[in-house]
Amino acid sequence: MADIKLEPAVQTLLDQVNELFPGTVMVQFGDKHSGYVRDDQVEQHVLKDRLLIWVDDITAPQYSAAHELSHLLMLLQGFPQIEFNLTFGDDELDEQLMAMSTQLFNIVNHVVIFPALAGHGLIDDDVANEFYNGIFATIDAEPEKGAEDDAQNALRLLILLDALVFYGDDITKHEQELKTNFPMTFPAAQKLYAVMMSKKINTPFEVRRALVRLYKAFDEQLTDWGLPALNSTAFTTVTSVLSERQLRLEMRQMFEIFHSDLTDKQNGERAYVALNRSDRQNAFVLTPPKNDADSSSYFKEVYDTPVKDFLEANHIGYIVRD
């Protein structure tokens, strides 16, 4: 275990997290040094009322710790989160979809996180170079023949999109090499980046809006390549961000509940999924009382209930829009 003292900016971030966290968050460092930076170099371990941020790889220890703490801080500050309450009945498929959906979620959060880290001097030229090394440590260049059928294309798209967020305007320094190595997937990532960034991303409402846009655009790109879509709009539950006015509306005005072909993890039966009417994103999964599962009177009562009353009575999390 390496003895590394947190820089003041990272210590301040840790202090902010500990002010909000119901317990104690600690940061410790391993001793691996790969020479590249990647998200999977940090782990979280729950130890009773403590949370350990374990930075396994110390190629860029201050950046890696601050990056993980920033994700935790966004959670504690009330930014939207994702949940996986449904299953296709295939554990391997579920795991793949959850991993990719989570990576898209993280990419949108990085639009908030990366500029903040850079502003505190935690992304310097060394970190930028190590991040670039991480791209090629994760994905191979596209093959000269048969690139359109390569199984790694979805992963390439995720990694290159994250790189566009990380570098921002500085991506021009690497653009030619990335186009050469990824002639199909880099332009596709640029297209997704433009969709995601078409409106500002700063508040919880804006983060959720961008995530839903990205889920849809990512699926459209996969479909264009002849790959199966993630269907994150139906599969992934995203926290609703609602105004005080929307909370006073009846449920039928905000949500549409349908009987999905997917299975509810809680009861092992076909799930009832509530979609946000404005963007068709999975907002929550409803588990009706057994005797009322197919009762029209039960669903009429649900639809008649004010949104705030229903969500709070059923312990469904939501965020109040500023």
C-alpha positions as CSV (number, residue, x, y, z in Angstrom):
1,M,0.0,0.0,0.0
2,A,1.4,3.3,-1.1
3,D,1.7,6.2,1.4
4,I,0.3,9.1,-0.6
5,K,-1.0,12.3,0.9
6,L,-4.0,13.9,-0.7
7,E,-3.4,17.2,-2.4
8,P,-5.4,20.1,-0.9
9,A,-8.0,20.1,-3.8
10,V,-8.6,16.4,-3.3
11,Q,-8.8,16.7,0.4
12,T,-11.4,19.5,0.1
13,L,-13.4,17.2,-2.2
14,L,-13.2,14.4,0.4
15,D,-14.3,16.8,3.1
16,Q,-17.3,17.8,1.0
17,V,-18.2,14.2,0.5
18,N,-17.9,13.4,4.2
19,E,-20.2,16.3,5.1
20,L,-23.0,14.6,3.2
21,F,-22.2,10.9,3.6
22,P,-23.9,9.1,6.5
23,G,-20.7,7.7,7.8
24,T,-17.0,8.1,6.9
25,V,-15.4,8.0,3.5
26,M,-11.7,7.2,3.4
27,V,-9.1,7.1,0.5
28,Q,-6.3,4.6,0.4
29,F,-3.8,3.7,-2.4
30,G,-2.4,0.5,-3.8
31,D,1.0,0.3,-5.6
32,K,0.2,-0.7,-9.2
33,H,1.5,1.6,-11.9
34,S,0.3,0.7,-15.4
35,G,1.2,4.0,-17.1
36,Y,-2.4,4.6,-18.2
37,V,-5.6,6.0,-16.6
38,R,-8.9,4.1,-16.7
39,D,-12.1,4.2,-14.6
40,D,-11.7,0.6,-13.5
41,Q,-8.5,1.4,-11.5
42,V,-10.6,2.5,-8.4
43,E,-12.9,0.4,-6.3
44,Q,-15.4,1.1,-3.5
45,H,-15.5,-1.1,-0.4
46,V,-18.2,-0.8,2.3
47,L,-16.9,-1.5,5.8
48,K,-19.8,-1.2,8.3
49,D,-20.4,2.6,8.4
50,R,-17.3,3.4,6.4
51,L,-16.7,3.6,2.7
52,L,-13.2,2.9,1.4
53,I,-12.2,4.4,-1.9
54,W,-9.3,2.1,-3.0
55,V,-7.1,3.5,-5.7
56,D,-5.6,0.3,-7.0
57,D,-3.4,1.9,-9.7
58,I,-1.4,5.0,-8.8
59,T,-0.4,6.1,-12.3
60,A,-2.4,9.3,-11.5
61,P,-3.4,8.9,-7.9
62,Q,-4.7,12.4,-7.2
63,Y,-6.8,12.5,-10.4
64,S,-8.1,8.9,-9.8
65,A,-9.1,9.6,-6.3
66,A,-10.8,12.9,-7.2
67,H,-12.6,11.4,-10.1
68,E,-14.2,8.7,-7.9
69,L,-15.0,11.2,-5.2
70,S,-16.7,13.4,-7.7
71,H,-19.1,10.7,-8.8
72,L,-19.9,10.0,-5.2
73,L,-20.4,13.7,-4.5
74,M,-22.9,14.0,-7.4
75,L,-24.9,11.1,-5.9
76,L,-24.9,12.8,-2.5
77,Q,-25.8,16.2,-4.0
78,G,-29.0,14.7,-5.5
79,F,-28.1,14.2,-9.2
80,P,-30.1,11.5,-11.0
81,Q,-29.1,7.9,-10.5
82,I,-29.9,4.7,-12.4
83,E,-31.2,1.4,-11.2
84,F,-31.7,-2.0,-12.8
85,N,-35.0,-3.5,-11.6
86,L,-35.7,-5.6,-14.6
87,T,-34.2,-8.8,-16.1
88,F,-34.3,-10.5,-19.5
89,G,-33.9,-13.8,-17.7
90,D,-30.3,-14.1,-19.0
91,D,-27.7,-13.2,-16.4
92,E,-24.9,-12.7,-19.0
93,L,-27.1,-10.4,-21.2
94,D,-28.3,-8.5,-18.1
95,E,-24.7,-7.9,-17.0
96,Q,-23.6,-6.7,-20.5
97,L,-26.6,-4.3,-20.7
98,M,-26.1,-3.0,-17.2
99,A,-22.4,-2.4,-17.8
100,M,-22.9,-0.4,-21.0
101,S,-25.9,1.6,-19.7
102,T,-23.8,2.5,-16.6
103,Q,-20.9,3.6,-18.8
104,L,-23.2,5.9,-20.7
105,F,-24.5,7.3,-17.4
106,N,-20.9,7.9,-16.3
107,I,-20.0,9.6,-19.5
108,V,-22.9,12.2,-19.0
109,N,-21.7,12.8,-15.5
110,H,-18.2,13.3,-16.8
111,V,-19.5,16.4,-18.6
112,V,-19.8,17.9,-15.2
113,I,-16.9,16.2,-13.5
114,F,-14.0,16.6,-16.0
115,P,-14.1,20.5,-16.2
116,A,-14.4,20.7,-12.4
117,L,-11.3,18.5,-12.0
118,A,-9.4,20.5,-14.6
119,G,-10.4,23.7,-12.9
120,H,-8.7,22.5,-9.7
121,G,-5.5,21.6,-11.5
122,L,-6.1,17.8,-11.3
123,I,-6.0,17.2,-15.1
124,D,-2.5,18.3,-16.3
125,D,-0.5,17.2,-19.4
126,D,0.7,14.1,-17.6
127,V,-2.9,13.0,-16.8
128,A,-4.1,13.8,-20.3
129,N,-1.3,11.7,-21.8
130,E,-2.1,8.8,-19.4
131,F,-5.8,9.0,-20.3
132,Y,-4.9,8.7,-23.9
133,N,-2.7,5.7,-23.2
134,G,-5.8,4.2,-21.5
135,I,-7.8,4.4,-24.7
136,F,-5.3,2.1,-26.5
137,A,-5.0,-0.1,-23.4
138,T,-8.8,-0.8,-23.6
139,I,-9.6,-1.0,-27.3
140,D,-7.8,-2.2,-30.4
141,A,-7.7,-0.2,-33.7
142,E,-10.4,-1.2,-36.1
143,P,-9.4,-4.1,-38.5
144,E,-8.7,-3.1,-42.1
145,K,-11.3,-5.5,-43.3
146,G,-14.6,-6.3,-41.7
147,A,-14.7,-3.4,-39.3
148,E,-18.5,-3.2,-39.5
149,D,-18.8,-6.7,-38.1
150,D,-16.2,-6.3,-35.3
151,A,-17.7,-7.2,-31.9
152,Q,-15.6,-4.4,-30.2
153,N,-17.4,-1.6,-32.0
154,A,-19.9,-0.8,-29.1
155,L,-17.0,-0.7,-26.6
156,R,-15.0,1.5,-29.0
157,L,-17.9,3.9,-29.3
158,L,-18.2,4.2,-25.5
159,I,-14.4,4.8,-25.0
160,L,-14.1,7.3,-27.8
161,L,-17.2,9.2,-26.6
162,D,-15.7,9.5,-23.1
163,A,-12.4,10.7,-24.7
164,L,-14.3,13.5,-26.5
165,V,-15.8,14.6,-23.1
166,F,-12.4,14.4,-21.4
167,Y,-10.5,16.4,-24.0
168,G,-13.2,18.8,-25.2
169,D,-11.7,21.2,-27.7
170,D,-8.2,19.7,-27.0
171,I,-9.3,16.5,-28.9
172,T,-7.9,18.2,-32.0
173,K,-4.4,17.2,-30.8
174,H,-5.4,13.5,-31.2
175,E,-8.1,13.7,-33.8
176,Q,-6.0,12.6,-36.8
177,E,-4.6,9.6,-35.0
178,L,-8.0,8.6,-33.7
179,K,-9.6,8.9,-37.2
180,T,-6.8,6.8,-38.6
181,N,-7.2,4.0,-36.0
182,F,-11.0,4.2,-35.7
183,P,-12.3,5.4,-39.1
184,M,-15.8,4.1,-38.5
185,T,-16.3,4.5,-34.7
186,F,-14.6,7.8,-34.1
187,P,-16.9,9.8,-36.4
188,A,-19.9,7.9,-34.8
189,A,-18.7,9.0,-31.4
190,Q,-18.4,12.6,-32.6
191,K,-22.0,12.4,-33.8
192,L,-23.1,11.1,-30.4
193,Y,-21.1,13.8,-28.6
194,A,-22.9,16.5,-30.7
195,V,-26.3,15.0,-29.7
196,M,-25.4,14.8,-26.0
197,M,-24.0,18.3,-25.9
198,S,-26.7,20.0,-27.9
199,K,-28.1,21.6,-24.7
200,K,-26.1,22.6,-21.6
201,I,-25.4,20.0,-18.9
202,N,-25.0,21.2,-15.4
203,T,-28.1,20.8,-13.2
204,P,-29.8,17.5,-12.2
205,F,-32.6,18.1,-14.8
206,E,-30.0,18.8,-17.5
207,V,-28.0,15.7,-16.7
208,R,-31.1,13.5,-16.9
209,R,-32.2,15.1,-20.1
210,A,-28.8,14.5,-21.7
211,L,-28.7,10.9,-20.5
212,V,-32.1,10.1,-22.1
213,R,-30.9,11.7,-25.3
214,L,-27.7,9.7,-25.3
215,Y,-29.5,6.4,-24.5
216,K,-31.7,6.9,-27.6
217,A,-28.8,8.1,-29.9
218,F,-26.6,5.2,-28.8
219,D,-29.3,2.7,-29.7
220,E,-29.8,4.3,-33.1
221,Q,-26.1,4.0,-33.8
222,L,-26.0,0.4,-32.8
223,T,-29.0,-0.4,-34.9
224,D,-27.4,1.4,-37.9
225,W,-24.5,-1.0,-37.6
226,G,-26.8,-4.0,-37.4
227,L,-26.0,-4.6,-33.7
228,P,-28.7,-5.2,-31.0
229,A,-29.8,-2.1,-29.2
230,L,-29.4,-1.7,-25.4
231,N,-33.0,-0.6,-24.9
232,S,-31.9,1.5,-21.9
233,T,-35.0,3.6,-22.2
234,A,-37.0,0.6,-21.1
235,F,-34.4,-1.5,-19.2
236,T,-32.8,1.2,-17.1
237,T,-34.7,3.1,-14.4
238,V,-33.6,6.8,-14.3
239,T,-34.5,9.0,-11.4
240,S,-37.3,11.5,-12.3
241,V,-36.5,15.2,-12.0
242,L,-39.9,17.0,-11.4
243,S,-41.0,20.5,-10.8
244,E,-43.4,21.4,-7.9
245,R,-46.1,21.9,-10.5
246,Q,-45.6,18.4,-12.0
247,L,-45.6,16.9,-8.5
248,R,-49.1,18.2,-8.0
249,L,-50.4,16.7,-11.3
250,E,-52.2,13.3,-11.4
251,M,-50.1,10.3,-12.2
252,R,-51.8,9.8,-15.6
253,Q,-50.5,13.2,-16.7
254,M,-46.9,12.4,-16.1
255,F,-46.5,8.6,-16.5
256,E,-47.8,5.7,-18.6
257,I,-47.7,2.3,-16.9
258,F,-47.5,-0.7,-19.2
259,H,-47.1,-4.5,-18.8
260,S,-43.6,-5.1,-20.0
261,D,-42.2,-8.3,-21.6
262,L,-39.3,-8.0,-19.1
263,T,-39.3,-9.6,-15.7
264,D,-39.5,-7.7,-12.4
265,K,-36.5,-8.8,-10.3
266,Q,-38.5,-8.3,-7.1
267,N,-41.3,-10.8,-7.8
268,G,-40.1,-12.8,-10.8
269,E,-43.2,-11.8,-12.8
270,R,-43.8,-9.7,-15.9
271,A,-43.0,-6.2,-14.9
272,Y,-45.2,-3.1,-14.8
273,V,-43.0,-0.3,-16.0
274,A,-43.9,3.4,-15.7
275,L,-42.6,5.5,-18.5
276,N,-42.2,9.3,-18.4
277,R,-44.8,10.6,-20.9
278,S,-42.5,13.3,-22.2
279,D,-39.5,11.2,-23.2
280,R,-40.6,7.6,-22.7
281,Q,-37.8,6.8,-20.2
282,N,-38.3,4.1,-17.5
283,A,-39.1,6.1,-14.4
284,F,-39.9,3.3,-12.0
285,V,-41.1,-0.3,-11.8
286,L,-44.4,-0.9,-10.1
287,T,-45.1,-4.0,-8.1
288,P,-48.9,-4.1,-7.6
289,P,-50.5,-6.1,-4.8
290,K,-51.0,-9.7,-6.0
291,N,-54.7,-9.5,-5.9
292,D,-54.8,-6.2,-7.8
293,A,-52.1,-6.9,-10.5
294,D,-54.7,-7.2,-13.3
295,S,-57.4,-5.0,-11.7
296,S,-58.4,-2.0,-13.7
297,S,-59.7,-0.4,-10.5
298,Y,-56.1,-0.6,-9.0
299,F,-54.6,1.2,-12.0
300,K,-57.3,3.8,-12.1
301,E,-56.6,4.6,-8.4
302,V,-52.9,4.9,-9.3
303,Y,-53.5,7.2,-12.2
304,D,-55.9,9.3,-10.1
305,T,-53.3,9.9,-7.3
306,P,-51.2,13.1,-7.3
307,V,-47.6,12.3,-8.4
308,K,-45.9,13.4,-5.1
309,D,-48.4,11.4,-3.0
310,F,-47.9,8.2,-5.1
311,L,-44.1,8.4,-5.3
312,E,-43.7,9.1,-1.5
313,A,-46.2,6.4,-0.5
314,N,-44.3,3.8,-2.6
315,H,-40.9,5.0,-1.6
316,I,-39.9,5.9,-5.2
317,G,-37.1,8.4,-5.3
318,Y,-37.4,11.7,-7.2
319,I,-35.6,15.0,-7.5
320,V,-37.3,18.4,-7.3
321,R,-36.3,20.6,-10.2
322,D,-34.9,24.0,-9.3
